[in-house]
Amino acid sequence: QVQLVESGGGLVQPGGSLRLSCAVSGIIFSSYAMVWYRQAPGKQRELVAVISASGSTNYTDSVKGRFTISRDNAKNTVYLQMNNLKPEDTAVYYCNGNLATILVRKWSWGQGTQVTVSS
């Protein structure tokens, strides 16, 4: 069964940066697209960034130009570099597969990592 362990969150001032990491085990990591999601208080979980198995990336509009998703297949880890953070980026951040993978492969969710952007 897949295990997903997110880390790297914290409290940061507006305009600051954080780098999130997600260590993945239990699967052939290099075969899967990986996704960062986030869930703000009182809101639904939303997709933030996707990286395919081949390394192509895509982002939700609100983070384009500020966030960068990457992966290290040798370390079974996916990263999210977040720059120029805004208060509206405050959320719990999770990594997982894409929705089809979650549904078909029944991947569970990790504990997430809290990102708080506040002065």
Steps between C-alpha positions, in 0.01 A plus 500: 500500500624849421632716783521877461686715752488875450736742672641850475203715596509781750420860574635751250444868431337619178758500224697221661586154373463140609599169347268208564611139467299181464672167555321216323536128564322180410471565126714527189524875545640578156194352331248743645397860458510679834285787616513760775160590642403746770203554726431832667270527802137471394589426138520192283832339421639637173769397257805727510761343271553182300814332374469211259713187503702655218546829684254732329328740737177691537372747757179655617480861381536655844851358551644524149832682502537459877501124566716231341435128527787255446583139568807293580434143393821379664369623836131419440422858592290777352560864588307825491707817502276788601619857449332837555252341735169675562256472791258319271756220465434408863381139505594144581698366207482135393666297231338206325444350160256642251130443560485190280787344689342582834171344399625196312805422713328610821794707615450645846590852610792598718478734796583806293717792598364834622602817318404826665574831329455788738674814619 
